[in-house]
């Protein structure tokens, strides 16, 4: 991954975290990593533990940010959520998977898809 691409990803995650906090979600953890991969943001909202995948783009030449999430990525995020919950001894918790798409070209646009999958 190039430095420019990584910088765009970090910018998008920061924008997404700020946006989610303003919407009333409490950020529990960012960039949770284990041998299975990484979850960008884990938050709480009401009784839900929310696993958030952030996608950031500076161009739509390859499609909208949210369109880049494949069925393979969805399966991976579900396994990561299970690993997180086991590691933190969280049982009988309602879980939700959200997507925050950040489009940074001129004016920044944020699309929040709750319960995306």
C-alpha positions as CSV (number, residue, x, y, z in Angstrom):
1,X,0.0,0.0,0.0
2,X,1.4,3.4,-0.9
3,X,1.9,6.1,1.6
4,X,-0.6,8.3,-0.2
5,X,-3.3,5.6,-0.1
6,X,-2.6,4.8,3.6
7,X,-2.8,8.5,4.4
8,X,-6.2,8.7,2.6
9,X,-7.4,5.7,4.6
10,X,-6.3,7.2,7.9
11,X,-8.0,10.5,7.0
12,X,-11.2,8.6,6.1
13,X,-11.2,6.7,9.4
14,X,-10.7,9.9,11.4
15,X,-13.6,11.6,9.5
16,X,-15.8,8.5,10.1
17,X,-15.0,8.4,13.8
18,X,-15.8,12.0,14.3
19,X,-19.0,11.6,12.3
20,X,-20.1,8.6,14.3
21,X,-19.4,10.3,17.7
22,X,-21.5,13.3,16.5
23,X,-24.3,10.8,15.8
24,X,-24.1,9.6,19.4
25,X,-22.1,6.4,18.9
26,X,-19.4,5.8,21.6
27,X,-16.1,4.6,20.0
28,X,-14.9,1.6,21.9
29,X,-11.8,0.8,19.8
30,X,-10.2,1.7,16.6
31,X,-8.1,-0.6,14.3
32,X,-8.7,-3.8,16.3
33,X,-6.2,-6.3,14.9
34,X,-5.8,-10.1,15.3
35,X,-4.5,-12.8,13.1
36,X,-7.7,-12.7,11.0
37,X,-7.4,-9.1,10.0
38,X,-8.5,-5.7,11.2
39,X,-11.8,-3.9,12.1
40,X,-11.6,-0.1,11.5
41,X,-14.0,1.0,14.2
42,X,-15.9,-0.7,17.0
43,X,-18.5,1.4,18.7
44,X,-21.6,1.2,21.0
45,X,-25.0,2.6,20.2
46,X,-27.8,1.8,22.5
47,X,-27.7,-1.9,23.2
48,X,-25.6,-2.6,20.1
49,X,-22.0,-3.3,19.6
50,X,-21.3,-1.8,16.1
51,X,-18.5,-3.0,13.9
52,X,-17.8,-0.4,11.3
53,X,-16.0,-0.8,8.0
54,X,-14.7,2.5,6.6
55,X,-14.1,2.9,2.9
56,X,-12.5,6.1,1.6
57,X,-12.1,7.2,-2.0
58,X,-10.8,10.4,-3.7
59,X,-12.3,9.4,-7.1
60,X,-15.3,7.4,-8.3
61,X,-13.4,6.0,-11.3
62,X,-13.5,2.6,-9.7
63,X,-17.0,3.1,-8.2
64,X,-18.4,4.4,-4.9
65,X,-16.5,3.6,-1.7
66,X,-19.2,1.3,-0.4
67,X,-19.3,-0.7,-3.6
68,X,-15.9,-2.0,-2.9
69,X,-17.1,-4.3,-0.1
70,X,-17.1,-7.9,-1.3
71,X,-18.8,-11.0,0.1
72,X,-15.4,-12.2,1.1
73,X,-14.8,-9.0,3.1
74,X,-18.3,-9.4,4.8
75,X,-17.4,-12.9,5.8
76,X,-14.0,-11.8,7.2
77,X,-15.7,-9.0,9.2
78,X,-18.1,-11.4,10.7
79,X,-15.2,-13.7,11.8
80,X,-13.3,-10.7,13.2
81,X,-16.4,-9.7,15.2
82,X,-16.6,-13.2,16.7
83,X,-12.9,-13.1,17.5
84,X,-13.2,-9.7,19.2
85,X,-16.2,-10.8,21.3
86,X,-14.5,-14.0,22.4
87,X,-11.3,-12.1,23.2
88,X,-13.2,-9.5,25.3
89,X,-15.6,-12.1,26.8
90,X,-18.7,-10.4,25.4
91,X,-21.6,-12.8,25.2
92,X,-25.3,-12.2,24.5
93,X,-24.5,-8.9,22.9
94,X,-26.5,-7.5,20.0
95,X,-24.2,-6.8,17.0
96,X,-24.6,-4.6,14.0
97,X,-22.3,-4.1,11.0
98,X,-22.2,-0.6,9.5
99,X,-20.4,0.9,6.6
100,X,-19.2,4.5,6.5
101,X,-18.2,5.6,3.0
102,X,-16.1,8.7,2.8
103,X,-15.7,10.5,-0.5
104,X,-12.9,13.1,-0.5
105,X,-12.9,15.0,-3.7
106,X,-13.4,18.7,-3.2
107,X,-16.2,18.7,-0.6
108,X,-16.1,15.6,1.7
109,X,-19.2,13.4,1.5
110,X,-20.1,10.8,4.1
111,X,-22.6,8.0,3.6
112,X,-23.4,5.9,6.7
113,X,-25.2,2.6,6.0
114,X,-26.5,1.2,9.2
115,X,-27.0,-2.6,9.5
116,X,-25.3,-2.9,6.0
117,X,-25.0,-6.7,6.2
